[in-house]
Structures are given as structure tokens and as C-alpha cells.
Amino acid sequence: MPWYAWLIIALALGSIVGGLLLLRDSAQKLPLSEEQLKRIHERNLEQDAKDAENR
């Protein structure tokens, strides 16, 4: 492969890795109350039960 093909591949990989690192650094946790977390867990259990029922 010519040198410029390697350069394009390196730039593409660098862009992908850089984008992923930027996304990781800018991610923030959602501040949820205990009640909201409880409702989310209950909903997840209900959906898991429905999924198991449909199989």
C-alpha cells in the first residue's frame, strides 16, 4: 500500500478514537432520586417478566 493510504487509515482511526474519548469525557451521570431509581428498577423487572413470558 502506498504511504498516503496508511496516512488516511491512521487519520481515520485517530478520529474514531478521539471521538470516543471526547464522548467519554463529556458524559455525565443523571441525578436521580431514590424514588425514580425504584420506579426504574420496578419497570425493568416488569419488562423482564413480559419478555420471559413471550418466549
N, C-alpha and C positions, 0 to 999 in steps of 0.2 A: 504494500500500500504506500502511496506517496505521503510525504511528510504533512501535507495540508489536510489529508483525510484524518490522520492522527490528531492534528490540531483541532479539527471540527469535533471529533469524538471527545477529546479532553474538555473542550468548551461546553459541550452538551452535558457531560457528566458533572462538571463543576457547577453548571447552572442548576441541575436537578438537586445535587447535594446542598448547594447554597440555599435553594428554595425550601428544602425540608428543614434545614437548621433554622432559618428565619421563622418558619411556621411554628416550630417547637418553642423558640424563644418568645414568640408573641402570644402563645396560648395562655389563657387564664382560667382558673377554676371558677365555677359558678357558685356564688354564695347562696346556699340553700338552707332553709330552716329544717329543724328536725321533723316537723310535720310534713314538709314537702318530700323529704327523703323517705319517710314512712309510706306516703302515698305512692311514690315511685316504686318502692320495693313491693308493695301490695299489687300494683298494676303488673309488675314483671311476673310475679307468682301466678296471677290470673292468666296472663298470656301464655306462660309456660304450660299451665294446665290445659288451656284450649289447644295449644299445639300438640300436646301429648294425646289429647282426645281425638284430634283429626288424623292421627297416624294410624 
